[in-house]
Amino acid sequence: MDGLNWNDVRDLARRVAQGEPLLLTAVTRSILLRVAPQVGIAPGNAERALQSGATAEELLQEVSRRISNGSRRLSRTLADVERCRVAGDIDGARQLLNDVLAVEVVPHYQDILRANLAALDDES
């Protein structure tokens, strides 16, 4: 898997949101095909989405949404987990992580949640 440099997809999404048309260049296709699996979108689904400008734009929006929503959800959860942990509520912290893990689709964020679960298990 390529590195998780999502700045190119964020920049592309920002430009499209500002009204720039999404051009299906080799670079654009490469960005979306690289990042889609990194956010839990099957490569075949990404390939199909790149067959038209409208579906490619939907793919870009979904990739961008998963990155930003997952990041916010992860940040909030880790802050809440730390508050629980400091208060001695390891079970509550574990439940928060499990609840978010049940809905998170971005593999990188799932890995972070699992690592935090393992750290809690090491504390108990």
Residue frames as a rotation matrix with the C-alpha (Angstrom) as fourth column:
MET 1
0.588 0.809 0.000 0.00
0.809 -0.588 0.000 0.00
0.000 0.000 -1.000 0.00
ASP 2
-0.137 -0.583 0.801 1.28
0.468 -0.751 -0.467 3.46
0.873 0.311 0.376 -0.82
GLY 3
-0.874 -0.262 -0.410 1.83
0.484 -0.385 -0.786 5.91
0.048 -0.885 0.464 1.99
LEU 4
0.082 0.974 -0.209 -1.09
0.991 -0.102 -0.083 7.75
-0.102 -0.201 -0.974 3.49
ASN 5
-0.867 -0.291 -0.405 -0.42
0.235 -0.954 0.184 11.13
-0.440 0.064 0.896 1.93
TRP 6
-0.079 0.952 0.297 -3.96
0.963 0.150 -0.224 12.36
-0.258 0.268 -0.928 1.57
ASN 7
-0.286 -0.079 -0.955 -3.03
0.153 -0.988 0.035 15.99
-0.946 -0.136 0.295 0.88
ASP 8
-0.986 -0.116 -0.123 -3.41
-0.102 -0.178 0.979 15.53
-0.135 0.977 0.163 -2.87
VAL 9
-0.484 0.875 0.020 -6.98
0.745 0.400 0.533 14.25
0.458 0.273 -0.846 -2.52
ARG 10
0.035 0.460 -0.887 -7.83
0.814 -0.528 -0.242 17.00
-0.580 -0.713 -0.393 -0.02
ASP 11
-0.620 -0.349 -0.703 -6.47
-0.067 -0.869 0.491 19.61
-0.782 0.352 0.515 -2.43
LEU 12
-0.950 0.299 0.094 -8.40
0.166 0.226 0.960 18.10
0.266 0.927 -0.264 -5.32
ALA 13
-0.186 0.931 -0.316 -11.64
0.968 0.229 0.106 18.04
0.171 -0.286 -0.943 -3.28
ARG 14
-0.122 0.080 -0.989 -11.12
0.501 -0.855 -0.131 21.65
-0.857 -0.512 0.064 -2.18
ARG 15
-0.883 -0.263 -0.389 -10.59
-0.176 -0.582 0.794 22.82
-0.435 0.770 0.467 -5.77
VAL 16
-0.733 0.676 0.072 -13.70
0.453 0.407 0.793 20.98
0.507 0.614 -0.605 -6.99
ALA 17
-0.035 0.732 -0.680 -15.73
0.977 -0.118 -0.176 22.39
-0.209 -0.671 -0.711 -4.08
GLN 18
-0.287 -0.149 -0.946 -14.64
0.162 -0.981 0.105 25.86
-0.944 -0.123 0.306 -5.20
GLY 19
0.580 0.707 -0.405 -16.09
-0.297 -0.279 -0.913 25.22
-0.759 0.650 0.048 -8.64
GLU 20
-0.343 -0.745 -0.572 -13.13
-0.885 0.053 0.462 23.84
-0.314 0.665 -0.678 -10.57
PRO 21
0.659 0.604 -0.448 -14.23
-0.723 0.673 -0.156 20.98
0.208 0.427 0.880 -12.82
LEU 22
0.233 -0.537 0.810 -12.89
-0.385 0.714 0.584 17.53
-0.893 -0.449 -0.040 -12.02
LEU 23
0.372 -0.218 -0.902 -10.79
-0.913 0.090 -0.398 16.52
0.168 0.972 -0.166 -15.00
LEU 24
0.870 0.007 0.493 -10.24
-0.160 0.950 0.268 12.80
-0.466 -0.311 0.828 -15.32
THR 25
0.401 -0.837 -0.373 -6.53
-0.828 -0.157 -0.539 13.05
0.392 0.525 -0.755 -16.08
ALA 26
0.237 -0.432 -0.870 -4.06
0.164 0.900 -0.403 10.25
0.958 -0.047 0.284 -15.46
VAL 27
-0.796 -0.565 0.216 -2.96
-0.069 -0.270 -0.960 12.05
0.601 -0.780 0.176 -12.28
THR 28
-0.276 0.790 0.547 -6.52
-0.950 -0.309 -0.032 12.44
0.144 -0.529 0.836 -10.99
ARG 29
0.612 0.493 -0.618 -7.29
-0.476 0.854 0.210 8.81
0.632 0.166 0.757 -11.72
SER 30
-0.156 -0.792 -0.591 -4.09
0.220 0.555 -0.802 7.72
0.963 -0.255 0.087 -10.02
ILE 31
-0.785 -0.088 0.613 -4.87
-0.502 -0.489 -0.713 9.75
0.362 -0.868 0.340 -6.89
LEU 32
0.097 0.940 0.328 -8.38
-0.993 0.068 0.098 8.34
0.070 -0.336 0.939 -6.58
LEU 33
0.608 0.095 -0.788 -7.35
-0.254 0.964 -0.080 4.76
0.752 0.249 0.610 -7.36
ARG 34
-0.452 -0.850 -0.270 -4.56
0.114 0.245 -0.963 4.97
0.885 -0.466 -0.013 -4.76
VAL 35
-0.840 0.077 0.536 -6.61
-0.506 -0.466 -0.726 6.55
0.194 -0.881 0.431 -1.99
ALA 36
0.096 0.983 -0.156 -9.95
-0.795 0.170 0.582 4.75
0.599 0.069 0.798 -2.45
PRO 37
0.312 0.038 -0.949 -8.77
0.261 0.957 0.124 1.45
0.913 -0.287 0.289 -0.90
GLN 38
-0.737 -0.666 -0.118 -7.04
0.337 -0.211 -0.917 3.41
0.586 -0.716 0.380 1.87
VAL 39
-0.749 0.546 0.375 -10.45
-0.662 -0.599 -0.450 4.69
-0.021 -0.585 0.810 2.95
GLY 40
-0.600 0.461 0.654 -12.27
-0.082 0.777 -0.624 1.38
-0.796 -0.428 -0.428 2.59
ILE 41
0.468 0.706 -0.532 -13.56
-0.666 -0.113 -0.737 1.65
-0.580 0.700 0.417 -0.99
ALA 42
0.363 -0.293 0.885 -12.97
0.367 0.918 0.153 -1.46
-0.857 0.269 0.440 -3.09
PRO 43
-0.618 -0.704 -0.350 -10.66
-0.073 -0.392 0.917 -0.91
-0.783 0.592 0.191 -6.08
GLY 44
-0.701 0.412 0.582 -13.32
0.713 0.403 0.574 -2.25
0.002 0.817 -0.576 -8.45
ASN 45
0.400 0.871 -0.286 -15.84
0.871 -0.458 -0.179 0.28
-0.287 -0.177 -0.941 -7.18
ALA 46
0.114 -0.453 -0.884 -13.30
0.017 -0.889 0.458 3.06
-0.993 -0.067 -0.094 -7.66
GLU 47
-0.857 -0.443 0.263 -12.57
0.219 0.149 0.964 1.86
-0.466 0.884 -0.031 -11.21
ARG 48
-0.249 0.857 0.451 -16.28
0.965 0.178 0.195 1.88
0.087 0.484 -0.871 -12.04
ALA 49
0.505 0.452 -0.735 -16.70
0.601 -0.796 -0.076 5.36
-0.619 -0.403 -0.674 -10.55
LEU 50
-0.267 -0.721 -0.639 -13.96
-0.057 -0.650 0.758 6.68
-0.962 0.239 0.132 -12.81
GLN 51
-0.457 0.159 0.875 -15.98
0.828 0.435 0.354 5.84
-0.324 0.886 -0.330 -15.93
SER 52
0.256 0.545 0.798 -17.72
0.726 -0.653 0.214 9.24
0.638 0.525 -0.563 -15.92
GLY 53
-0.583 -0.493 0.646 -17.11
0.070 -0.823 -0.564 12.69
0.809 -0.284 0.515 -14.58
ALA 54
0.193 0.760 0.621 -20.22
-0.674 -0.357 0.647 12.66
0.713 -0.544 0.443 -12.39
THR 55
0.918 0.160 -0.363 -19.44
0.105 0.785 0.611 9.37
0.383 -0.599 0.704 -10.68
ALA 56
-0.041 -0.990 -0.138 -15.76
0.719 0.067 -0.692 10.31
0.694 -0.127 0.709 -10.35
GLU 57
-0.427 -0.048 0.903 -16.81
-0.348 -0.913 -0.213 13.48
0.835 -0.405 0.373 -8.54
GLU 58
0.682 0.699 0.215 -19.04
-0.526 0.265 0.808 11.41
0.508 -0.664 0.548 -6.25
LEU 59
0.605 -0.556 -0.570 -16.06
0.616 0.780 -0.107 9.15
0.504 -0.286 0.815 -5.55
LEU 60
-0.436 -0.792 0.428 -13.89
0.343 -0.585 -0.735 12.15
0.832 -0.173 0.527 -4.73
GLN 61
-0.037 0.517 0.855 -16.55
-0.688 -0.634 0.353 13.50
0.725 -0.575 0.379 -2.38
GLU 62
0.891 0.403 -0.209 -16.91
-0.167 0.720 0.674 10.14
0.422 -0.566 0.709 -0.64
VAL 63
0.209 -0.903 -0.374 -13.15
0.741 0.396 -0.542 9.68
0.638 -0.164 0.752 -0.25
SER 64
-0.546 -0.409 0.731 -12.84
-0.023 -0.865 -0.501 13.19
0.838 -0.290 0.462 1.15
ARG 65
0.333 0.776 0.535 -15.82
-0.681 -0.194 0.706 12.68
0.652 -0.600 0.464 3.46
ARG 66
0.826 -0.031 -0.563 -14.41
0.285 0.884 0.370 9.44
0.486 -0.466 0.739 4.86
ILE 67
-0.225 -0.972 -0.062 -11.05
0.659 -0.105 -0.745 11.05
0.718 -0.209 0.664 5.55
SER 68
-0.597 -0.047 0.801 -12.46
-0.302 -0.911 -0.279 14.13
0.743 -0.409 0.530 7.29
ASN 69
0.462 0.836 0.297 -15.34
-0.652 0.093 0.752 12.46
0.601 -0.541 0.588 9.16
GLY 70
0.673 -0.272 -0.688 -13.15
0.438 0.896 0.074 9.59
0.596 -0.351 0.722 10.29
SER 71
-0.421 -0.896 0.142 -10.45
0.465 -0.348 -0.814 11.97
0.779 -0.276 0.563 11.46
ARG 72
-0.337 0.385 0.859 -12.90
-0.661 -0.747 0.075 14.05
0.671 -0.543 0.506 13.50
ARG 73
0.736 0.659 -0.154 -14.54
-0.395 0.603 0.693 10.93
0.550 -0.449 0.704 14.94
LEU 74
0.358 -0.703 -0.615 -11.15
0.630 0.668 -0.396 9.46
0.689 -0.246 0.682 15.84
SER 75
-0.593 -0.621 0.512 -9.91
0.097 -0.687 -0.720 12.67
0.799 -0.378 0.468 17.48
ARG 76
0.029 0.701 0.713 -13.06
-0.815 -0.396 0.422 13.05
0.578 -0.593 0.560 19.58
THR 77
0.827 0.322 -0.460 -12.99
-0.088 0.883 0.460 9.41
0.555 -0.341 0.759 20.58
LEU 78
0.027 -0.899 -0.438 -9.34
0.635 0.354 -0.687 9.42
0.772 -0.259 0.580 21.61
ALA 79
-0.609 -0.170 0.775 -9.92
-0.355 -0.815 -0.458 12.53
0.709 -0.554 0.436 23.74
ASP 80
0.387 0.841 0.379 -12.94
-0.803 0.105 0.586 10.87
0.453 -0.531 0.716 25.39
VAL 81
0.668 -0.231 -0.707 -10.97
0.280 0.959 -0.049 7.64
0.689 -0.166 0.706 25.91
GLU 82
-0.436 -0.898 0.057 -8.20
0.332 -0.219 -0.918 9.57
0.836 -0.382 0.393 27.62
ARG 83
-0.308 0.411 0.858 -10.70
-0.780 -0.626 0.020 11.24
0.545 -0.663 0.513 29.95
CYS 84
0.780 0.608 -0.149 -12.14
-0.449 0.709 0.544 7.83
0.437 -0.357 0.825 30.84
ARG 85
0.356 -0.734 -0.579 -8.69
0.463 0.676 -0.573 6.34
0.812 -0.064 0.580 31.29
VAL 86
-0.611 -0.587 0.531 -7.56
-0.101 -0.607 -0.788 9.15
0.785 -0.535 0.312 33.60
ALA 87
-0.029 0.708 0.706 -10.77
-0.941 -0.258 0.220 8.73
0.338 -0.657 0.674 35.61
GLY 88
-0.718 -0.344 0.605 -10.02
-0.574 0.785 -0.235 5.02
-0.394 -0.516 -0.761 35.95
ASP 89
0.327 0.914 0.240 -12.92
-0.453 0.374 -0.809 3.94
-0.829 0.156 0.536 33.74
ILE 90
-0.717 -0.692 -0.085 -11.06
-0.444 0.359 0.821 1.47
-0.537 0.626 -0.565 31.53
ASP 91
-0.480 0.619 0.622 -14.28
0.666 0.718 -0.201 -0.37
-0.571 0.318 -0.757 30.65
GLY 92
0.562 0.689 -0.457 -15.87
0.263 -0.673 -0.691 2.90
-0.784 0.269 -0.560 29.52
ALA 93
-0.021 -0.675 -0.738 -12.79
-0.711 -0.508 0.486 3.74
-0.703 0.535 -0.469 27.45
ARG 94
-0.851 -0.277 0.447 -12.86
0.023 0.830 0.557 0.28
-0.525 0.484 -0.700 25.88
GLN 95
-0.013 0.942 0.337 -16.56
0.720 0.243 -0.650 0.66
-0.694 0.234 -0.681 25.06
LEU 96
0.501 0.139 -0.854 -15.94
-0.291 -0.903 -0.318 4.01
-0.815 0.408 -0.412 23.35
LEU 97
-0.483 -0.783 -0.391 -13.24
-0.691 0.066 0.720 2.47
-0.538 0.618 -0.573 21.18
ASN 98
-0.772 0.240 0.588 -15.37
0.379 0.917 0.123 -0.56
-0.510 0.317 -0.799 20.32
ASP 99
0.292 0.941 -0.169 -18.36
0.440 -0.289 -0.850 1.63
-0.849 0.174 -0.498 19.45
VAL 100
0.371 -0.212 -0.904 -16.33
-0.663 -0.742 -0.098 3.70
-0.650 0.636 -0.416 17.00
LEU 101
-0.730 -0.678 0.088 -14.54
-0.458 0.581 0.673 0.65
-0.507 0.450 -0.735 15.63
ALA 102
-0.325 0.703 0.632 -17.97
0.512 0.693 -0.508 -0.80
-0.795 0.158 -0.585 14.78
VAL 103
0.723 0.689 -0.053 -18.70
0.361 -0.442 -0.821 2.09
-0.589 0.574 -0.568 12.39
GLU 104
0.216 -0.719 -0.660 -15.27
-0.575 -0.640 0.510 3.15
-0.789 0.270 -0.552 11.16
VAL 105
0.927 0.187 0.325 -14.52
0.148 0.614 -0.776 2.17
-0.344 0.767 0.541 7.56
VAL 106
0.647 -0.755 -0.103 -11.06
-0.599 -0.420 -0.681 3.69
0.471 0.503 -0.725 7.06
PRO 107
0.691 -0.364 -0.624 -8.49
0.418 0.906 -0.066 0.94
0.589 -0.215 0.779 7.68
HIS 108
-0.383 -0.883 0.273 -5.85
0.269 -0.389 -0.881 3.37
0.884 -0.264 0.386 9.01
TYR 109
-0.246 0.383 0.891 -8.28
-0.802 -0.596 0.035 4.72
0.545 -0.706 0.453 11.58
GLN 110
0.819 0.511 -0.260 -9.35
-0.325 0.788 0.522 1.17
0.472 -0.343 0.812 12.46
ASP 111
0.215 -0.840 -0.498 -5.70
0.534 0.528 -0.660 0.32
0.818 -0.124 0.562 13.11
ILE 112
-0.608 -0.408 0.681 -5.34
-0.247 -0.718 -0.651 3.30
0.755 -0.564 0.336 15.45
LEU 113
0.269 0.797 0.541 -8.49
-0.870 -0.041 0.492 2.28
0.414 -0.603 0.682 17.34
ARG 114
0.822 0.008 -0.570 -7.25
0.086 0.987 0.139 -1.32
0.563 -0.163 0.810 17.67
ALA 115
-0.228 -0.970 -0.083 -3.85
0.391 -0.014 -0.920 -0.11
0.892 -0.242 0.383 18.91
ASN 116
-0.464 0.135 0.875 -5.59
-0.677 -0.692 -0.252 1.96
0.572 -0.710 0.412 21.57
LEU 117
0.703 0.711 0.001 -7.69
-0.587 0.579 0.566 -1.06
0.401 -0.398 0.825 22.57
ALA 118
0.481 -0.606 -0.634 -4.53
0.450 0.791 -0.415 -3.13
0.753 -0.085 0.653 22.91
ALA 119
-0.555 -0.690 0.464 -2.94
-0.021 -0.546 -0.838 -0.41
0.831 -0.475 0.289 25.04
LEU 120
0.060 0.659 0.750 -5.97
-0.911 -0.270 0.311 -0.45
0.407 -0.702 0.584 27.33
ASP 121
0.857 0.236 -0.459 -5.71
-0.116 0.955 0.273 -4.23
0.502 -0.181 0.846 27.61
ASP 122
-0.041 -0.961 -0.274 -2.05
0.441 0.229 -0.868 -3.83
0.897 -0.156 0.414 28.60
GLU 123
-0.523 -0.108 0.845 -3.11
-0.525 -0.740 -0.419 -1.41
0.671 -0.663 0.331 31.37
SER 124
0.420 0.841 0.340 -5.75
-0.797 0.163 0.582 -3.70
0.434 -0.516 0.739 32.83
